[in-house]
């Protein structure tokens, strides 16, 4: 059985000392838990944010047309 990759929009807050902001990130994943893990990995690597400094507010599956990320669009089109 083959699973299809979906696009998820993960919204949340960054609560770093001296720096607080919200974020919205579109990621490709098989299930919502994988999408959250991908966001932890991306934000942790790019912005040196620890997992406890990220608060996930929502994870929602979105349509291909709803994403603004050109890389996700290119990967999902194939």
Gaussian input, Z-matrix of N, CA and C with variables (Angstrom, degrees):
# hf/3-21g

backbone

0 1
 N
 C     1     B1
 C     2     B2     1     A1
 N     3     B3     2     A2     1     D1
 C     4     B4     3     A3     2     D2
 C     5     B5     4     A4     3     D3
 N     6     B6     5     A5     4     D4
 C     7     B7     6     A6     5     D5
 C     8     B8     7     A7     6     D6
 N     9     B9     8     A8     7     D7
 C    10    B10     9     A9     8     D8
 C    11    B11    10    A10     9     D9
 N    12    B12    11    A11    10    D10
 C    13    B13    12    A12    11    D11
 C    14    B14    13    A13    12    D12
 N    15    B15    14    A14    13    D13
 C    16    B16    15    A15    14    D14
 C    17    B17    16    A16    15    D15
 N    18    B18    17    A17    16    D16
 C    19    B19    18    A18    17    D17
 C    20    B20    19    A19    18    D18
 N    21    B21    20    A20    19    D19
 C    22    B22    21    A21    20    D20
 C    23    B23    22    A22    21    D21
 N    24    B24    23    A23    22    D22
 C    25    B25    24    A24    23    D23
 C    26    B26    25    A25    24    D24
 N    27    B27    26    A26    25    D25
 C    28    B28    27    A27    26    D26
 C    29    B29    28    A28    27    D27
 N    30    B30    29    A29    28    D28
 C    31    B31    30    A30    29    D29
 C    32    B32    31    A31    30    D30
 N    33    B33    32    A32    31    D31
 C    34    B34    33    A33    32    D32
 C    35    B35    34    A34    33    D33
 N    36    B36    35    A35    34    D34
 C    37    B37    36    A36    35    D35
 C    38    B38    37    A37    36    D36
 N    39    B39    38    A38    37    D37
 C    40    B40    39    A39    38    D38
 C    41    B41    40    A40    39    D39
 N    42    B42    41    A41    40    D40
 C    43    B43    42    A42    41    D41
 C    44    B44    43    A43    42    D42
 N    45    B45    44    A44    43    D43
 C    46    B46    45    A45    44    D44
 C    47    B47    46    A46    45    D45
 N    48    B48    47    A47    46    D46
 C    49    B49    48    A48    47    D47
 C    50    B50    49    A49    48    D48
 N    51    B51    50    A50    49    D49
 C    52    B52    51    A51    50    D50
 C    53    B53    52    A52    51    D51
 N    54    B54    53    A53    52    D52
 C    55    B55    54    A54    53    D53
 C    56    B56    55    A55    54    D54
 N    57    B57    56    A56    55    D55
 C    58    B58    57    A57    56    D56
 C    59    B59    58    A58    57    D57
 N    60    B60    59    A59    58    D58
 C    61    B61    60    A60    59    D59
 C    62    B62    61    A61    60    D60
 N    63    B63    62    A62    61    D61
 C    64    B64    63    A63    62    D62
 C    65    B65    64    A64    63    D63
 N    66    B66    65    A65    64    D64
 C    67    B67    66    A66    65    D65
 C    68    B68    67    A67    66    D66
 N    69    B69    68    A68    67    D67
 C    70    B70    69    A69    68    D68
 C    71    B71    70    A70    69    D69
 N    72    B72    71    A71    70    D70
 C    73    B73    72    A72    71    D71
 C    74    B74    73    A73    72    D72
 N    75    B75    74    A74    73    D73
 C    76    B76    75    A75    74    D74
 C    77    B77    76    A76    75    D75
 N    78    B78    77    A77    76    D76
 C    79    B79    78    A78    77    D77
 C    80    B80    79    A79    78    D78
 N    81    B81    80    A80    79    D79
 C    82    B82    81    A81    80    D80
 C    83    B83    82    A82    81    D81
 N    84    B84    83    A83    82    D82
 C    85    B85    84    A84    83    D83
 C    86    B86    85    A85    84    D84
 N    87    B87    86    A86    85    D85
 C    88    B88    87    A87    86    D86
 C    89    B89    88    A88    87    D87
 N    90    B90    89    A89    88    D88
 C    91    B91    90    A90    89    D89
 C    92    B92    91    A91    90    D90
 N    93    B93    92    A92    91    D91
 C    94    B94    93    A93    92    D92
 C    95    B95    94    A94    93    D93
 N    96    B96    95    A95    94    D94
 C    97    B97    96    A96    95    D95
 C    98    B98    97    A97    96    D96
 N    99    B99    98    A98    97    D97
 C   100   B100    99    A99    98    D98
 C   101   B101   100   A100    99    D99
 N   102   B102   101   A101   100   D100
 C   103   B103   102   A102   101   D101
 C   104   B104   103   A103   102   D102
 N   105   B105   104   A104   103   D103
 C   106   B106   105   A105   104   D104
 C   107   B107   106   A106   105   D105
 N   108   B108   107   A107   106   D106
 C   109   B109   108   A108   107   D107
 C   110   B110   109   A109   108   D108
 N   111   B111   110   A110   109   D109
 C   112   B112   111   A111   110   D110
 C   113   B113   112   A112   111   D111
 N   114   B114   113   A113   112   D112
 C   115   B115   114   A114   113   D113
 C   116   B116   115   A115   114   D114
 N   117   B117   116   A116   115   D115
 C   118   B118   117   A117   116   D116
 C   119   B119   118   A118   117   D117
 N   120   B120   119   A119   118   D118
 C   121   B121   120   A120   119   D119
 C   122   B122   121   A121   120   D120
 N   123   B123   122   A122   121   D121
 C   124   B124   123   A123   122   D122
 C   125   B125   124   A124   123   D123
 N   126   B126   125   A125   124   D124
 C   127   B127   126   A126   125   D125
 C   128   B128   127   A127   126   D126
 N   129   B129   128   A128   127   D127
 C   130   B130   129   A129   128   D128
 C   131   B131   130   A130   129   D129
 N   132   B132   131   A131   130   D130
 C   133   B133   132   A132   131   D131
 C   134   B134   133   A133   132   D132
 N   135   B135   134   A134   133   D133
 C   136   B136   135   A135   134   D134
 C   137   B137   136   A136   135   D135
 N   138   B138   137   A137   136   D136
 C   139   B139   138   A138   137   D137
 C   140   B140   139   A139   138   D138
 N   141   B141   140   A140   139   D139
 C   142   B142   141   A141   140   D140
 C   143   B143   142   A142   141   D141
 N   144   B144   143   A143   142   D142
 C   145   B145   144   A144   143   D143
 C   146   B146   145   A145   144   D144
 N   147   B147   146   A146   145   D145
 C   148   B148   147   A147   146   D146
 C   149   B149   148   A148   147   D147
 N   150   B150   149   A149   148   D148
 C   151   B151   150   A150   149   D149
 C   152   B152   151   A151   150   D150
 N   153   B153   152   A152   151   D151
 C   154   B154   153   A153   152   D152
 C   155   B155   154   A154   153   D153
 N   156   B156   155   A155   154   D154
 C   157   B157   156   A156   155   D155
 C   158   B158   157   A157   156   D156
 N   159   B159   158   A158   157   D157
 C   160   B160   159   A159   158   D158
 C   161   B161   160   A160   159   D159
 N   162   B162   161   A161   160   D160
 C   163   B163   162   A162   161   D161
 C   164   B164   163   A163   162   D162
 N   165   B165   164   A164   163   D163
 C   166   B166   165   A165   164   D164
 C   167   B167   166   A166   165   D165
 N   168   B168   167   A167   166   D166
 C   169   B169   168   A168   167   D167
 C   170   B170   169   A169   168   D168
 N   171   B171   170   A170   169   D169
 C   172   B172   171   A171   170   D170
 C   173   B173   172   A172   171   D171
 N   174   B174   173   A173   172   D172
 C   175   B175   174   A174   173   D173
 C   176   B176   175   A175   174   D174
 N   177   B177   176   A176   175   D175
 C   178   B178   177   A177   176   D176
 C   179   B179   178   A178   177   D177
 N   180   B180   179   A179   178   D178
 C   181   B181   180   A180   179   D179
 C   182   B182   181   A181   180   D180
 N   183   B183   182   A182   181   D181
 C   184   B184   183   A183   182   D182
 C   185   B185   184   A184   183   D183
 N   186   B186   185   A185   184   D184
 C   187   B187   186   A186   185   D185
 C   188   B188   187   A187   186   D186
 N   189   B189   188   A188   187   D187
 C   190   B190   189   A189   188   D188
 C   191   B191   190   A190   189   D189
 N   192   B192   191   A191   190   D190
 C   193   B193   192   A192   191   D191
 C   194   B194   193   A193   192   D192
 N   195   B195   194   A194   193   D193
 C   196   B196   195   A195   194   D194
 C   197   B197   196   A196   195   D195
 N   198   B198   197   A197   196   D196
 C   199   B199   198   A198   197   D197
 C   200   B200   199   A199   198   D198
 N   201   B201   200   A200   199   D199
 C   202   B202   201   A201   200   D200
 C   203   B203   202   A202   201   D201
 N   204   B204   203   A203   202   D202
 C   205   B205   204   A204   203   D203
 C   206   B206   205   A205   204   D204
 N   207   B207   206   A206   205   D205
 C   208   B208   207   A207   206   D206
 C   209   B209   208   A208   207   D207
 N   210   B210   209   A209   208   D208
 C   211   B211   210   A210   209   D209
 C   212   B212   211   A211   210   D210
 N   213   B213   212   A212   211   D211
 C   214   B214   213   A213   212   D212
 C   215   B215   214   A214   213   D213
 N   216   B216   215   A215   214   D214
 C   217   B217   216   A216   215   D215
 C   218   B218   217   A217   216   D216
 N   219   B219   218   A218   217   D217
 C   220   B220   219   A219   218   D218
 C   221   B221   220   A220   219   D219
 N   222   B222   221   A221   220   D220
 C   223   B223   222   A222   221   D221
 C   224   B224   223   A223   222   D222
 N   225   B225   224   A224   223   D223
 C   226   B226   225   A225   224   D224
 C   227   B227   226   A226   225   D225
 N   228   B228   227   A227   226   D226
 C   229   B229   228   A228   227   D227
 C   230   B230   229   A229   228   D228
 N   231   B231   230   A230   229   D229
 C   232   B232   231   A231   230   D230
 C   233   B233   232   A232   231   D231

   B1=1.4534
   B2=1.5233
   B3=1.3142
   B4=1.4516
   B5=1.5300
   B6=1.3154
   B7=1.4614
   B8=1.5177
   B9=1.3236
   B10=1.4513
   B11=1.5225
   B12=1.3026
   B13=1.4629
   B14=1.5227
   B15=1.3283
   B16=1.4649
   B17=1.5268
   B18=1.3103
   B19=1.4664
   B20=1.5199
   B21=1.3315
   B22=1.4566
   B23=1.5227
   B24=1.3230
   B25=1.4625
   B26=1.5255
   B27=1.3377
   B28=1.4596
   B29=1.5238
   B30=1.3366
   B31=1.4625
   B32=1.5154
   B33=1.3367
   B34=1.4516
   B35=1.5097
   B36=1.3433
   B37=1.4669
   B38=1.5228
   B39=1.3316
   B40=1.4563
   B41=1.5223
   B42=1.3312
   B43=1.4588
   B44=1.5274
   B45=1.3126
   B46=1.4565
   B47=1.5286
   B48=1.3301
   B49=1.4699
   B50=1.5344
   B51=1.3186
   B52=1.4586
   B53=1.5166
   B54=1.3377
   B55=1.4646
   B56=1.5222
   B57=1.3206
   B58=1.4585
   B59=1.5218
   B60=1.3172
   B61=1.4518
   B62=1.5231
   B63=1.3148
   B64=1.4567
   B65=1.5229
   B66=1.3221
   B67=1.4590
   B68=1.5180
   B69=1.3167
   B70=1.4517
   B71=1.5239
   B72=1.3244
   B73=1.4575
   B74=1.5234
   B75=1.3315
   B76=1.4586
   B77=1.5215
   B78=1.3260
   B79=1.4643
   B80=1.5235
   B81=1.3353
   B82=1.4629
   B83=1.5211
   B84=1.3219
   B85=1.4616
   B86=1.5263
   B87=1.3303
   B88=1.4612
   B89=1.5187
   B90=1.3411
   B91=1.4617
   B92=1.5233
   B93=1.3233
   B94=1.4676
   B95=1.5365
   B96=1.3238
   B97=1.4702
   B98=1.5277
   B99=1.3298
   B100=1.4677
   B101=1.5291
   B102=1.3360
   B103=1.4696
   B104=1.5268
   B105=1.3269
   B106=1.4669
   B107=1.5231
   B108=1.3221
   B109=1.4675
   B110=1.5281
   B111=1.3269
   B112=1.4707
   B113=1.5346
   B114=1.3344
   B115=1.4688
   B116=1.5249
   B117=1.3445
   B118=1.4704
   B119=1.5237
   B120=1.3268
   B121=1.4539
   B122=1.5420
   B123=1.3273
   B124=1.4671
   B125=1.5297
   B126=1.3197
   B127=1.4601
   B128=1.5260
   B129=1.3164
   B130=1.4584
   B131=1.5185
   B132=1.3222
   B133=1.4630
   B134=1.5188
   B135=1.3183
   B136=1.4630
   B137=1.5228
   B138=1.3233
   B139=1.4632
   B140=1.5228
   B141=1.3438
   B142=1.4698
   B143=1.5259
   B144=1.3211
   B145=1.4593
   B146=1.5260
   B147=1.3100
   B148=1.4592
   B149=1.5269
   B150=1.3220
   B151=1.4698
   B152=1.5198
   B153=1.3269
   B154=1.4692
   B155=1.5255
   B156=1.3440
   B157=1.4646
   B158=1.5237
   B159=1.3295
   B160=1.4650
   B161=1.5178
   B162=1.3027
   B163=1.4585
   B164=1.5285
   B165=1.3154
   B166=1.4589
   B167=1.5287
   B168=1.3377
   B169=1.4668
   B170=1.5242
   B171=1.3389
   B172=1.4594
   B173=1.5255
   B174=1.3209
   B175=1.4670
   B176=1.5205
   B177=1.3439
   B178=1.4590
   B179=1.5183
   B180=1.3172
   B181=1.4566
   B182=1.5265
   B183=1.3274
   B184=1.4661
   B185=1.5255
   B186=1.3046
   B187=1.4550
   B188=1.5241
   B189=1.3182
   B190=1.4619
   B191=1.5311
   B192=1.3207
   B193=1.4655
   B194=1.5297
   B195=1.3347
   B196=1.4636
   B197=1.5219
   B198=1.3290
   B199=1.4559
   B200=1.5218
   B201=1.3323
   B202=1.4612
   B203=1.5212
   B204=1.3230
   B205=1.4606
   B206=1.5305
   B207=1.3267
   B208=1.4609
   B209=1.5195
   B210=1.3108
   B211=1.4625
   B212=1.5267
   B213=1.3135
   B214=1.4688
   B215=1.5273
   B216=1.3262
   B217=1.4642
   B218=1.5161
   B219=1.3307
   B220=1.4717
   B221=1.5214
   B222=1.3207
   B223=1.4605
   B224=1.5284
   B225=1.3233
   B226=1.4582
   B227=1.5252
   B228=1.3226
   B229=1.4614
   B230=1.5229
   B231=1.3236
   B232=1.4741
   B233=1.5019
   A1=109.09
   A2=115.87
   A3=120.65
   A4=110.08
   A5=115.89
   A6=120.90
   A7=109.71
   A8=115.70
   A9=119.55
   A10=109.70
   A11=114.78
   A12=120.91
   A13=108.30
   A14=116.06
   A15=122.07
   A16=109.20
   A17=115.52
   A18=121.24
   A19=107.49
   A20=115.52
   A21=121.28
   A22=109.83
   A23=116.03
   A24=121.70
   A25=107.15
   A26=114.83
   A27=121.21
   A28=107.20
   A29=116.05
   A30=121.56
   A31=108.52
   A32=115.30
   A33=118.48
   A34=112.23
   A35=114.08
   A36=120.90
   A37=109.83
   A38=115.14
   A39=122.16
   A40=106.49
   A41=116.18
   A42=121.58
   A43=109.29
   A44=115.96
   A45=122.50
   A46=108.49
   A47=118.88
   A48=119.55
   A49=110.83
   A50=116.37
   A51=120.99
   A52=114.20
   A53=117.98
   A54=121.15
   A55=108.74
   A56=116.27
   A57=121.34
   A58=108.63
   A59=116.48
   A60=121.32
   A61=110.14
   A62=116.37
   A63=121.26
   A64=108.63
   A65=116.07
   A66=120.08
   A67=109.57
   A68=114.68
   A69=123.51
   A70=106.35
   A71=116.77
   A72=120.93
   A73=108.96
   A74=117.17
   A75=122.09
   A76=108.74
   A77=116.38
   A78=121.36
   A79=109.50
   A80=115.17
   A81=121.72
   A82=108.07
   A83=116.68
   A84=121.01
   A85=109.24
   A86=114.95
   A87=120.37
   A88=111.97
   A89=116.83
   A90=120.97
   A91=109.76
   A92=118.28
   A93=121.62
   A94=113.74
   A95=117.95
   A96=120.31
   A97=111.19
   A98=116.70
   A99=120.59
   A100=110.94
   A101=116.41
   A102=120.74
   A103=110.59
   A104=117.71
   A105=121.31
   A106=110.14
   A107=116.48
   A108=120.86
   A109=110.97
   A110=116.58
   A111=121.47
   A112=110.53
   A113=117.67
   A114=121.19
   A115=110.49
   A116=117.19
   A117=120.11
   A118=110.22
   A119=116.59
   A120=121.77
   A121=111.11
   A122=117.04
   A123=120.81
   A124=112.31
   A125=117.18
   A126=120.20
   A127=111.52
   A128=116.47
   A129=119.57
   A130=111.90
   A131=116.49
   A132=120.77
   A133=113.20
   A134=117.23
   A135=121.04
   A136=113.14
   A137=116.95
   A138=120.20
   A139=113.62
   A140=116.92
   A141=122.29
   A142=111.79
   A143=115.36
   A144=121.52
   A145=107.78
   A146=116.91
   A147=122.15
   A148=109.25
   A149=115.58
   A150=120.19
   A151=112.46
   A152=117.70
   A153=119.35
   A154=112.06
   A155=117.71
   A156=121.63
   A157=111.87
   A158=117.69
   A159=122.90
   A160=109.76
   A161=116.52
   A162=122.32
   A163=107.68
   A164=116.91
   A165=121.88
   A166=108.29
   A167=116.28
   A168=121.42
   A169=112.40
   A170=117.44
   A171=119.57
   A172=111.24
   A173=114.23
   A174=122.60
   A175=105.56
   A176=115.69
   A177=119.81
   A178=109.50
   A179=116.58
   A180=120.32
   A181=108.32
   A182=115.77
   A183=120.20
   A184=109.47
   A185=115.79
   A186=121.68
   A187=110.34
   A188=114.95
   A189=122.14
   A190=111.08
   A191=117.43
   A192=122.09
   A193=112.78
   A194=117.53
   A195=120.99
   A196=114.50
   A197=117.87
   A198=119.46
   A199=111.22
   A200=115.45
   A201=121.17
   A202=111.52
   A203=116.76
   A204=122.04
   A205=109.55
   A206=117.11
   A207=121.55
   A208=112.72
   A209=118.26
   A210=121.02
   A211=110.20
   A212=116.79
   A213=120.42
   A214=110.09
   A215=117.14
   A216=120.24
   A217=110.25
   A218=117.46
   A219=120.90
   A220=111.36
   A221=117.51
   A222=121.11
   A223=111.59
   A224=117.21
   A225=120.91
   A226=112.43
   A227=116.66
   A228=120.97
   A229=110.80
   A230=117.57
   A231=122.33
   A232=113.40
   D1=130.35
   D2=-177.18
   D3=-106.99
   D4=131.39
   D5=179.36
   D6=-91.38
   D7=149.34
   D8=177.39
   D9=-98.86
   D10=142.25
   D11=179.06
   D12=-80.75
   D13=132.53
   D14=-179.16
   D15=-112.75
   D16=167.27
   D17=176.87
   D18=-108.40
   D19=128.55
   D20=179.59
   D21=-119.53
   D22=144.71
   D23=172.24
   D24=-107.35
   D25=117.39
   D26=-179.50
   D27=-105.06
   D28=124.43
   D29=178.71
   D30=-116.60
   D31=144.46
   D32=179.63
   D33=-172.52
   D34=-164.30
   D35=-177.32
   D36=-130.18
   D37=144.45
   D38=172.24
   D39=-103.07
   D40=124.03
   D41=-176.66
   D42=-120.25
   D43=66.25
   D44=178.42
   D45=-90.45
   D46=145.75
   D47=177.79
   D48=-57.44
   D49=123.84
   D50=-179.71
   D51=80.59
   D52=0.71
   D53=-178.48
   D54=-150.05
   D55=110.53
   D56=178.09
   D57=-129.22
   D58=130.72
   D59=-179.30
   D60=-157.94
   D61=169.26
   D62=174.98
   D63=-104.60
   D64=160.83
   D65=177.41
   D66=-144.11
   D67=158.40
   D68=173.06
   D69=-139.77
   D70=122.88
   D71=-174.85
   D72=-131.18
   D73=129.45
   D74=175.24
   D75=-95.20
   D76=129.38
   D77=-179.60
   D78=-137.29
   D79=155.66
   D80=174.91
   D81=-97.28
   D82=132.68
   D83=179.90
   D84=-160.26
   D85=166.71
   D86=177.95
   D87=-82.39
   D88=-35.48
   D89=-178.30
   D90=-145.64
   D91=163.35
   D92=-176.16
   D93=-56.46
   D94=-38.14
   D95=179.77
   D96=-63.21
   D97=-36.80
   D98=177.17
   D99=-67.75
   D100=-35.42
   D101=178.54
   D102=-65.02
   D103=-41.35
   D104=178.17
   D105=-63.83
   D106=-43.63
   D107=179.12
   D108=-61.11
   D109=-39.78
   D110=179.01
   D111=-64.11
   D112=-40.38
   D113=178.43
   D114=-65.45
   D115=-43.17
   D116=175.63
   D117=-56.62
   D118=-43.80
   D119=-178.30
   D120=-66.16
   D121=-46.86
   D122=-177.38
   D123=-66.02
   D124=-50.24
   D125=-177.59
   D126=-70.16
   D127=-35.60
   D128=177.61
   D129=-64.75
   D130=-40.85
   D131=-179.07
   D132=-74.66
   D133=-42.07
   D134=-175.38
   D135=-80.43
   D136=-35.52
   D137=-171.82
   D138=-119.82
   D139=5.84
   D140=178.80
   D141=55.12
   D142=46.35
   D143=179.57
   D144=-103.51
   D145=130.72
   D146=177.91
   D147=-78.85
   D148=156.71
   D149=-178.41
   D150=-58.67
   D151=-38.50
   D152=-177.94
   D153=-70.92
   D154=-12.54
   D155=177.72
   D156=-90.12
   D157=-3.12
   D158=178.15
   D159=-108.24
   D160=130.35
   D161=175.01
   D162=-117.89
   D163=115.36
   D164=-179.81
   D165=-85.78
   D166=124.19
   D167=-179.60
   D168=-95.22
   D169=-38.59
   D170=-179.08
   D171=-156.34
   D172=150.88
   D173=173.90
   D174=-132.06
   D175=120.28
   D176=-174.89
   D177=-134.03
   D178=134.18
   D179=175.28
   D180=-74.33
   D181=133.43
   D182=-179.18
   D183=-122.61
   D184=164.37
   D185=177.46
   D186=-82.96
   D187=158.48
   D188=177.61
   D189=-53.08
   D190=-40.29
   D191=-176.63
   D192=-70.25
   D193=-20.21
   D194=-174.95
   D195=-85.23
   D196=-12.50
   D197=-179.08
   D198=-85.81
   D199=147.06
   D200=176.60
   D201=-103.77
   D202=-0.84
   D203=-177.23
   D204=-83.32
   D205=113.37
   D206=-176.29
   D207=-66.23
   D208=-31.75
   D209=178.70
   D210=-67.45
   D211=-43.59
   D212=177.97
   D213=-63.83
   D214=-40.36
   D215=178.43
   D216=-62.22
   D217=-43.92
   D218=-179.26
   D219=-64.88
   D220=-41.21
   D221=-179.98
   D222=-70.68
   D223=-34.82
   D224=-177.10
   D225=-79.08
   D226=-22.18
   D227=-178.03
   D228=-72.56
   D229=-33.44
   D230=-174.08
   D231=-64.84

